[in-house]
Amino acid sequence: MITTKERLVMRYSEQRDIIYNFVLSSYDHPSALDIYSSLKGDYPKLSLGTVYRNLNALVSKGLIKRIEVSDGYDRFDKTLMEHTHLLCVKCNKMSDVELSFKDIINKEYSFKVISYNSLFRGICNKCLKEEEK
């Protein structure tokens, strides 16, 4: 757990603040490229490298979470508690799963889960409906 003191060690940066607030207001688990593309119009001096550096700093301070996507761009999440994600392989939409797999594993397998990061790949309902057309 990151303490308030550790968070204060991070030097203030307007660009970092803008990037952080973007992630906090996002529900779709944006990639660095998504963030850059969305902010570039309002902040023309912003570079993709700056976005990556600041995201890495925010992750290292425990303010946001990185979701590693092996066959694509890493995504970033404002929800710090452990949870599972669904990733549509058609539209790349990522969403959270409300089900606690940790509780299921602990109970069913008598195994104490310390941490986890789950990502299920599939096709979302919207894309499935479009395929049926």
C-alpha positions in Angstrom: 0.0 0.0 0.0 1.4 3.4 -1.0 1.4 5.9 1.9 0.5 9.6 1.6 4.1 10.4 2.3 5.3 8.3 -0.7 2.8 9.9 -3.0 4.1 13.3 -2.0 7.6 12.4 -3.0 6.5 12.5 -6.6 7.3 15.9 -8.0 4.3 17.8 -9.4 3.9 17.8 -13.2 1.0 19.3 -15.0 1.2 16.7 -17.8 1.3 13.8 -15.2 -1.8 15.4 -13.5 -3.6 15.6 -16.9 -2.7 11.9 -17.7 -3.7 10.8 -14.2 -7.1 12.5 -14.4 -7.7 11.1 -17.8 -7.2 7.5 -16.4 -9.3 8.3 -13.4 -12.2 9.5 -15.6 -11.9 6.6 -18.0 -14.0 3.4 -17.9 -12.5 1.7 -20.8 -9.0 0.9 -19.6 -7.1 3.1 -22.1 -3.7 2.3 -23.6 -0.9 4.9 -23.7 -1.7 5.5 -27.3 -5.4 6.0 -26.5 -4.5 8.6 -23.9 -2.1 10.4 -26.2 -4.6 10.5 -29.0 -7.3 11.8 -26.8 -5.2 14.5 -25.1 -3.0 15.6 -28.0 -5.6 18.1 -29.5 -5.8 20.0 -26.2 -2.1 19.7 -25.3 -0.1 19.9 -28.5 3.2 19.8 -26.7 2.4 16.4 -25.2 4.5 13.5 -26.6 3.8 9.8 -26.6 7.1 9.3 -24.7 5.8 11.7 -22.0 2.6 9.7 -21.7 4.5 6.5 -21.3 7.0 7.9 -18.7 4.2 9.4 -16.7 2.1 6.2 -16.8 5.1 4.2 -15.6 5.6 6.7 -12.8 1.9 6.5 -11.7 2.0 2.7 -11.8 5.3 2.6 -9.8 3.7 4.9 -7.1 0.6 2.6 -7.0 -1.8 5.3 -8.2 -3.0 3.3 -11.2 -2.7 -0.3 -12.3 -1.1 -1.6 -15.5 -3.0 -4.5 -17.3 -0.5 -6.4 -19.4 -1.9 -7.5 -22.7 0.6 -9.8 -24.3 -0.7 -9.4 -27.9 -1.4 -5.7 -27.8 -0.8 -2.5 -25.9 -0.8 -2.5 -22.1 -3.9 -0.9 -20.7 -4.3 1.3 -17.5 -6.9 1.0 -14.8 -8.0 3.3 -12.0 -9.3 0.4 -10.0 -6.4 -0.7 -7.8 -8.1 -3.7 -6.1 -7.5 -7.0 -7.7 -10.2 -7.9 -10.3 -10.7 -9.7 -13.6 -11.0 -8.2 -17.1 -12.8 -9.2 -20.3 -11.1 -8.2 -23.5 -13.0 -8.3 -26.8 -10.7 -9.5 -29.6 -12.8 -7.8 -32.2 -13.3 -4.2 -30.9 -10.6 -4.2 -28.2 -13.1 -3.1 -25.5 -12.0 -4.0 -22.0 -14.4 -4.3 -19.1 -14.3 -5.3 -15.5 -15.8 -8.5 -14.1 -17.6 -8.2 -10.8 -17.1 -11.8 -9.8 -14.4 -12.6 -7.2 -12.3 -15.5 -8.5 -10.1 -15.1 -5.4 -13.0 -16.2 -3.1 -13.8 -19.1 -5.4 -10.2 -20.4 -5.5 -9.8 -19.9 -1.7 -13.0 -21.9 -1.0 -13.0 -24.6 -3.6 -9.3 -25.4 -3.6 -8.3 -24.6 -0.1 -5.6 -22.3 -1.5 -4.9 -18.9 -0.2 -4.6 -16.5 -3.1 -2.2 -13.6 -2.3 -2.6 -11.8 -5.6 -3.9 -12.3 -9.1 -4.4 -10.6 -12.5 -6.8 -12.3 -14.8 -7.7 -11.4 -18.4 -10.2 -13.3 -20.4 -10.2 -12.9 -24.2 -13.3 -13.4 -26.2 -16.0 -11.6 -28.2 -18.3 -9.1 -26.6 -22.1 -9.2 -27.1 -22.1 -6.1 -29.4 -19.5 -7.7 -31.8 -21.4 -11.1 -31.6 -24.6 -9.4 -32.7 -22.8 -7.6 -35.6 -21.4 -11.0 -36.7 -24.9 -12.4 -36.9 -26.0 -9.7 -39.4 
